[in-house]
Amino acid sequence: MSRRARLVFFAVAAAALAVTLGAGLAGLPSFGSQISSYARMLNDVASPQRHVTDVVSAITFDYRGIDTLFEEFILLGAVAGISVLLRPLSDEVRELPEDKAPDRAIPPPSPAVWLLAVLLSSLLALVGLETITHGVLTPGGGFQAGVVLASALYVVYLGTDYVTVERFQPDALLEIADGAGAFGYVVIGLLGLLAGDVFLTNVVGLGVTGNLIAGGTIAVLNVVVGVEVFGGFAILASEFLDQTAVIRTKTRRR
Amino acid sequence: MSVLAYGVVAWLFLVGIYGVVTSRNLIHLVVCVSVAQSATDVLLLEIGYRTGGHAPVFVSLPAHPGPAVDAVMQALALTDVVVGAAVTALLLALVVQVHKRAGTLDPDALRATRE
């Protein structure tokens, strides 16, 4: 199909889609006028029932906990898929970058970049831990915190070099974190069954509303998901970095 | 106000699909997919919005007057963001391998080399 024919085809399809989409959106309640009764009810009961102040966390990890279980496995599946897609192919080898000029020293990263990386990565690690632990109190939680923690590792890479960052994040440890995080969610769900109730029942002590330790399984699931997302995103970055840093074709190598 | 709010959703989605259709570079195409996907985020948050509403966080600080916005939609938007990130990462991994095999990122050139 030529580009022109494709554009014409798109214009027709887009016009039809725009009409249907417009009709559908026009049927929605006007913007900002009301929220669903389900949401109003959850806003009222979540805090007294689950002893959390952040209702979004309560919904994500308790009222709609099964949803989040599947969401977590989507992420695990995607990370596993990327690991498979980006493995060394039959005509490729893994080989650390070789220094072609051993008589010349590699220039160290600029002190300004290094200092910024040290400050930024420790700050990111702190913010990540804060976001995990305060997930039941304020906006935040495992998913967001996992990404923040993983980006602390990206900053280490920016400020140093590939070999250093590999020492910081052993692949096996990251894979264990990813798998254990996903498995931990299931285990916490099974606690509900062990207690004689349904899967993912909030069986741990609920604590006092507004305290750091409150919300029962919601706080625990935040930690578990944080570990999984951290492992997953760190694996992602290292798989993509490996593509340019250590995976090379056999022919190019002398 | 409604027209503007929901119009943005339709425009974001269509402009993303337009980018996918006309793209000359696979990485650009992946970004266009995430633009189209972000329309659903905007829609979810808009459905859950209430004029003058505050975040669904109920701390015992001086109470914010007015109603809270829809927390369910925010939780769904969180799911959407995570799935979107997973899809983008998978697509980019595919792009890396396509570039290795075909030596090009142009979707049109890709079809020519397939014979």
Chai-1 contact restraints between the chains, C-beta under 6 A:
chainA,res_idxA,chainB,res_idxB,connection_type,confidence,min_distance_angstrom,max_distance_angstrom,comment,restraint_id
A,F10,B,V21,contact,1.0,0.0,6.0,A-B,restraint_1
A,A14,B,L14,contact,1.0,0.0,6.0,A-B,restraint_2
A,L21,B,A10,contact,1.0,0.0,6.0,A-B,restraint_3
A,L25,B,Y6,contact,1.0,0.0,6.0,A-B,restraint_4
A,S30,B,S2,contact,1.0,0.0,6.0,A-B,restraint_5
A,F31,B,M1,contact,1.0,0.0,6.0,A-B,restraint_6
A,F31,B,S2,contact,1.0,0.0,6.0,A-B,restraint_7
A,F31,B,A5,contact,1.0,0.0,6.0,A-B,restraint_8
A,G32,B,Y49,contact,1.0,0.0,6.0,A-B,restraint_9
A,G32,B,R50,contact,1.0,0.0,6.0,A-B,restraint_10
A,G32,B,T51,contact,1.0,0.0,6.0,A-B,restraint_11
A,I35,B,G48,contact,1.0,0.0,6.0,A-B,restraint_12
A,I35,B,R50,contact,1.0,0.0,6.0,A-B,restraint_13
A,I35,B,D70,contact,1.0,0.0,6.0,A-B,restraint_14
A,A39,B,D70,contact,1.0,0.0,6.0,A-B,restraint_15
A,A39,B,V72,contact,1.0,0.0,6.0,A-B,restraint_16
A,N43,B,P56,contact,1.0,0.0,6.0,A-B,restraint_17
A,N43,B,A68,contact,1.0,0.0,6.0,A-B,restraint_18
A,S47,B,F58,contact,1.0,0.0,6.0,A-B,restraint_19
A,T53,B,V57,contact,1.0,0.0,6.0,A-B,restraint_20
A,T53,B,F58,contact,1.0,0.0,6.0,A-B,restraint_21
A,T53,B,V59,contact,1.0,0.0,6.0,A-B,restraint_22
A,D54,B,V57,contact,1.0,0.0,6.0,A-B,restraint_23
A,V55,B,P56,contact,1.0,0.0,6.0,A-B,restraint_24
A,V55,B,A71,contact,1.0,0.0,6.0,A-B,restraint_25
A,V56,B,A71,contact,1.0,0.0,6.0,A-B,restraint_26
A,V56,B,Q74,contact,1.0,0.0,6.0,A-B,restraint_27
A,V56,B,A75,contact,1.0,0.0,6.0,A-B,restraint_28
A,I59,B,A71,contact,1.0,0.0,6.0,A-B,restraint_29
A,I59,B,V72,contact,1.0,0.0,6.0,A-B,restraint_30
A,I59,B,A75,contact,1.0,0.0,6.0,A-B,restraint_31
A,T60,B,A75,contact,1.0,0.0,6.0,A-B,restraint_32
A,E71,B,T79,contact,1.0,0.0,6.0,A-B,restraint_33
A,E71,B,V82,contact,1.0,0.0,6.0,A-B,restraint_34
A,I74,B,V83,contact,1.0,0.0,6.0,A-B,restraint_35
A,I74,B,A86,contact,1.0,0.0,6.0,A-B,restraint_36
A,L75,B,V82,contact,1.0,0.0,6.0,A-B,restraint_37
A,L75,B,A86,contact,1.0,0.0,6.0,A-B,restraint_38
A,A78,B,A86,contact,1.0,0.0,6.0,A-B,restraint_39
A,A78,B,L90,contact,1.0,0.0,6.0,A-B,restraint_40
A,G81,B,L90,contact,1.0,0.0,6.0,A-B,restraint_41
A,I82,B,A89,contact,1.0,0.0,6.0,A-B,restraint_42
A,I82,B,A93,contact,1.0,0.0,6.0,A-B,restraint_43
A,L85,B,A93,contact,1.0,0.0,6.0,A-B,restraint_44
A,L85,B,Q97,contact,1.0,0.0,6.0,A-B,restraint_45
A,L86,B,A93,contact,1.0,0.0,6.0,A-B,restraint_46
A,F143,B,V82,contact,1.0,0.0,6.0,A-B,restraint_47
A,L236,B,A89,contact,1.0,0.0,6.0,A-B,restraint_48
A,Q243,B,V96,contact,1.0,0.0,6.0,A-B,restraint_49
